[in-house]
Amino acid sequence: MLSRMMSGAVLSALLCCPPAALAVPAAAPQEAGAAELPDSPAALFAAMSEGVRPQWRPLFRETVPHSAPDRYKAALGLGGIVADCYLAAEARDAQQVRNLLRDMTELEMMLGIHRQMTSLRQKPAELAENGDWQAVRAEIALLAASHAQFLAEQKDELLAELESLGCWVRTIHITAQFCAKQPKLPLRPCVWSPGLTASLAARAAKLSAARPDPTLLALTKSLQELEAVWKEGSGITDRQAATVTLLEAMMLEFMSGEDAAGPDKSTP
């Protein structure tokens, strides 16, 4: 079994790092003393909630899109649902975990990996029902790693990389919203460190340079804007507010289930 062959650390690395075929150069040097990058969304959520009693349920999305206008956005959307699964684990909400696992199926169908994933979605739901949340997180990482494996087998490594980027976009969207609700901002920034934003922007830029598709170019531009926010010398409160605004726009553009401008009425 794949789950027996991979440790939790390896699974997290597969989620957070680009597939080998699309490996990118190391991220830009971080600021002196900056911490290394988080190994999973769970690590960032834990850093945000340190020293407070977190309220995660208000950050659930009211609607999780089940479709996308193209396979690039389907991959980004699938990554967003993976991040939502981590959020549900933080909230210890077994029903939400089950709902999200069902939400994955149609996007997996768009990407051609639905059949391979069917049995793998059962385990995290069972573990959530039993309240084994650490194991649930490990299984979520396994799901994402399995997506990457099956996409690579059908020569869709680019889609696997987009899923990982989509996961981090939604993760930062969650943490930015979380920080905005706190009476005092956490010590750890909602993006963890400037190194994370630089890494994400570099990964997207490599994809768009290899294939200048409008979705990839727009994603790169948005992530570069996020990187710039955390490079500037403005105060942490201003950066936090700018991050919320930017991530809300990114969610609308890349994970709303349809083009931000609405469906093309000219298409039959």
C-alpha positions as CSV (number, residue, x, y, z in Angstrom):
1,M,0.0,0.0,0.0
2,L,1.2,3.5,-0.9
3,S,0.3,4.8,2.6
4,R,2.5,2.2,4.2
5,M,5.5,3.1,2.0
6,M,5.5,6.8,2.7
7,S,6.1,8.6,5.9
8,G,4.1,11.7,6.9
9,A,7.1,13.9,6.3
10,V,7.6,12.5,2.8
11,L,4.0,13.0,1.9
12,S,4.1,16.6,3.1
13,A,7.2,17.2,1.0
14,L,5.4,15.8,-2.1
15,L,2.6,18.2,-1.5
16,C,4.7,21.3,-0.9
17,C,7.5,20.7,-3.5
18,P,7.1,20.7,-7.3
19,P,7.2,17.4,-9.1
20,A,10.7,16.4,-10.2
21,A,9.9,17.0,-13.9
22,L,9.0,20.6,-13.1
23,A,11.5,21.3,-10.4
24,V,12.3,25.0,-10.0
25,P,15.5,26.7,-8.8
26,A,15.7,27.3,-5.1
27,A,13.5,30.2,-3.8
28,A,15.1,33.6,-3.5
29,P,17.2,34.0,-0.3
30,Q,15.0,34.7,2.7
31,E,15.5,37.6,5.1
32,A,18.1,37.1,7.8
33,G,16.8,34.8,10.5
34,A,13.7,33.9,8.5
35,A,12.3,30.4,9.2
36,E,12.3,27.6,6.6
37,L,9.2,27.1,4.6
38,P,6.2,25.3,6.2
39,D,6.0,21.6,5.2
40,S,2.2,21.6,4.9
41,P,-0.8,23.8,5.4
42,A,-1.2,22.3,8.8
43,A,2.1,23.8,9.9
44,L,0.9,27.3,8.9
45,F,-2.4,26.8,10.6
46,A,-0.7,25.7,13.8
47,A,1.6,28.8,13.7
48,M,-1.3,31.1,13.2
49,S,-3.3,29.7,16.2
50,E,-0.4,29.5,18.7
51,G,-1.5,31.1,21.9
52,V,-5.1,31.7,20.9
53,R,-8.3,29.7,20.8
54,P,-8.8,29.5,17.1
55,Q,-12.3,29.6,15.5
56,W,-11.8,27.7,12.2
57,R,-15.4,26.9,11.2
58,P,-16.3,30.5,10.1
59,L,-13.5,30.2,7.5
60,F,-15.2,27.3,5.7
61,R,-16.3,28.2,2.2
62,E,-20.1,28.4,1.7
63,T,-19.7,26.9,-1.8
64,V,-16.9,24.7,-3.0
65,P,-16.9,24.7,-6.9
66,H,-17.4,21.3,-8.5
67,S,-16.4,22.4,-12.0
68,A,-13.9,24.6,-13.8
69,P,-13.7,26.2,-17.2
70,D,-10.4,24.4,-18.1
71,R,-8.1,21.8,-16.7
72,Y,-5.6,24.3,-15.4
73,K,-8.3,25.9,-13.1
74,A,-9.6,22.4,-12.3
75,A,-6.1,21.6,-10.9
76,L,-5.9,24.8,-9.0
77,G,-9.4,24.2,-7.6
78,L,-8.5,20.7,-6.6
79,G,-5.6,22.1,-4.6
80,G,-7.9,24.5,-3.0
81,I,-10.1,21.7,-1.8
82,V,-7.0,19.9,-0.3
83,A,-6.4,23.1,1.7
84,D,-10.0,23.0,2.8
85,C,-9.6,19.5,4.0
86,Y,-6.6,20.6,6.2
87,L,-8.9,23.4,7.5
88,A,-11.6,20.9,8.3
89,A,-9.1,18.8,10.2
90,E,-8.1,21.8,12.3
91,A,-11.8,22.4,13.1
92,R,-12.2,18.7,13.9
93,D,-15.3,18.5,11.7
94,A,-15.8,15.0,10.4
95,Q,-18.9,15.9,8.3
96,Q,-17.0,18.7,6.5
97,V,-14.2,16.3,5.7
98,R,-16.7,13.9,4.1
99,N,-18.3,16.7,2.2
100,L,-15.0,17.9,0.8
101,L,-13.9,14.4,-0.2
102,R,-17.1,14.2,-2.2
103,D,-16.4,17.7,-3.7
104,M,-13.1,16.4,-5.0
105,T,-14.6,13.8,-7.3
106,E,-15.8,16.0,-10.2
107,L,-12.6,17.9,-10.4
108,E,-10.7,14.6,-10.4
109,M,-12.9,13.5,-13.3
110,M,-11.9,16.6,-15.2
111,L,-8.3,15.7,-14.7
112,G,-8.7,12.1,-15.6
113,I,-7.8,10.6,-12.2
114,H,-11.2,9.9,-10.6
115,R,-11.1,6.1,-11.0
116,Q,-7.6,5.7,-9.4
117,M,-8.6,7.9,-6.4
118,T,-11.9,6.3,-5.4
119,S,-10.6,3.9,-2.8
120,L,-8.1,6.4,-1.4
121,R,-10.9,8.8,-0.3
122,Q,-12.4,6.3,2.1
123,K,-9.6,6.2,4.7
124,P,-9.6,9.9,5.7
125,A,-13.4,9.9,6.1
126,E,-13.2,6.9,8.5
127,L,-10.3,8.4,10.5
128,A,-12.2,11.7,10.8
129,E,-15.3,9.8,12.1
130,N,-13.0,8.2,14.7
131,G,-11.5,11.6,15.7
132,D,-7.9,10.6,14.8
133,W,-7.0,14.1,13.4
134,Q,-3.3,13.6,13.1
135,A,-3.9,10.5,11.0
136,V,-6.5,12.5,9.0
137,R,-3.8,15.1,8.1
138,A,-1.4,12.4,7.0
139,E,-4.1,10.9,4.8
140,I,-4.9,14.3,3.2
141,A,-1.2,14.6,2.3
142,L,-1.4,11.1,0.8
143,L,-4.4,12.1,-1.3
144,A,-2.4,15.1,-2.7
145,A,0.7,12.9,-3.3
146,S,-1.5,10.4,-5.1
147,H,-3.0,13.1,-7.3
148,A,0.6,14.1,-8.2
149,Q,1.6,10.5,-8.9
150,F,-1.4,9.7,-11.1
151,L,-1.1,13.0,-13.0
152,A,2.6,12.3,-13.6
153,E,1.7,8.8,-15.0
154,Q,-0.5,10.5,-17.6
155,K,2.2,13.1,-18.4
156,D,0.3,15.9,-16.6
157,E,3.0,17.1,-14.2
158,L,2.1,20.7,-14.9
159,L,-1.4,20.0,-13.5
160,A,0.2,18.4,-10.4
161,E,2.3,21.5,-9.9
162,L,-0.8,23.7,-10.3
163,E,-2.7,21.6,-7.7
164,S,0.1,22.3,-5.2
165,L,0.1,26.0,-6.0
166,G,-3.7,26.1,-5.6
167,C,-3.4,24.4,-2.2
168,W,-1.1,27.2,-1.0
169,V,-3.2,30.0,-2.5
170,R,-6.2,28.7,-0.6
171,T,-4.1,28.1,2.5
172,I,-2.9,31.7,2.6
173,H,-6.4,32.9,1.9
174,I,-7.5,31.1,5.0
175,T,-4.7,32.4,7.2
176,A,-5.1,36.0,5.9
177,Q,-8.8,35.8,6.8
178,F,-8.0,34.2,10.2
179,C,-5.5,37.0,11.1
180,A,-8.0,39.7,10.0
181,K,-10.4,38.3,12.7
182,Q,-7.9,38.5,15.5
183,P,-7.8,41.4,18.0
184,K,-4.0,41.2,17.8
185,L,-2.1,39.9,14.8
186,P,-0.1,36.7,15.4
187,L,3.7,36.9,15.6
188,R,3.9,34.7,12.5
189,P,2.8,36.5,9.3
190,C,-0.2,35.0,7.5
191,V,2.2,34.1,4.6
192,W,4.6,32.4,7.1
193,S,7.6,34.4,5.7
194,P,8.6,36.3,2.5
195,G,10.4,33.1,1.5
196,L,7.1,31.3,0.9
197,T,5.7,34.0,-1.4
198,A,8.9,34.1,-3.3
199,S,8.9,30.4,-3.7
200,L,5.3,30.3,-5.0
201,A,5.9,33.2,-7.4
202,A,9.1,31.5,-8.8
203,R,7.2,28.2,-9.3
204,A,4.4,29.9,-11.2
205,A,6.8,31.9,-13.3
206,K,8.6,28.7,-14.4
207,L,5.3,27.2,-15.5
208,S,4.2,30.3,-17.5
209,A,7.6,30.7,-19.1
210,A,7.4,27.1,-20.4
211,R,3.7,27.5,-21.5
212,P,2.5,31.1,-21.8
213,D,-1.2,30.2,-21.3
214,P,-3.4,33.1,-20.1
215,T,-4.3,31.3,-16.8
216,L,-0.7,30.6,-16.1
217,L,0.4,34.1,-16.9
218,A,-2.4,35.6,-14.7
219,L,-1.5,33.2,-11.8
220,T,2.2,34.3,-12.1
221,K,1.3,38.0,-12.1
222,S,-0.9,37.6,-9.0
223,L,1.7,35.6,-7.0
224,Q,4.3,38.2,-8.0
225,E,2.0,40.9,-6.6
226,L,1.7,38.9,-3.4
227,E,5.5,38.5,-3.2
228,A,5.9,42.3,-3.7
229,V,3.5,43.0,-0.8
230,W,5.8,41.2,1.5
231,K,8.9,42.7,0.1
232,E,7.8,46.3,0.7
233,G,8.6,48.3,3.8
234,S,5.0,48.9,4.9
235,G,3.8,47.9,8.3
236,I,2.5,44.4,9.1
237,T,-1.1,45.6,9.4
238,D,-0.9,47.2,5.9
239,R,0.6,44.0,4.4
240,Q,-2.1,41.9,6.1
241,A,-4.9,44.0,4.7
242,A,-3.3,44.0,1.2
243,T,-3.0,40.2,1.4
244,V,-6.7,39.7,2.2
245,T,-7.7,41.9,-0.8
246,L,-5.3,40.1,-3.2
247,L,-6.2,36.6,-2.1
248,E,-9.9,37.3,-2.3
249,A,-9.4,38.4,-5.9
250,M,-7.3,35.3,-6.7
251,M,-9.9,33.0,-5.2
252,L,-12.5,34.6,-7.5
253,E,-10.3,34.4,-10.6
254,F,-8.9,31.0,-10.2
255,M,-11.2,28.9,-7.9
256,S,-14.7,30.3,-8.4
257,G,-15.8,27.5,-10.7
258,E,-16.1,29.8,-13.7
259,D,-14.3,32.7,-15.3
260,A,-14.4,35.8,-13.0
261,A,-16.1,37.6,-15.9
262,G,-18.8,35.0,-16.0
263,P,-19.5,32.2,-18.6
264,D,-18.9,33.0,-22.2
265,K,-22.4,33.4,-23.7
266,S,-21.1,32.9,-27.2
267,T,-20.0,29.4,-26.5
268,P,-22.7,26.8,-27.5
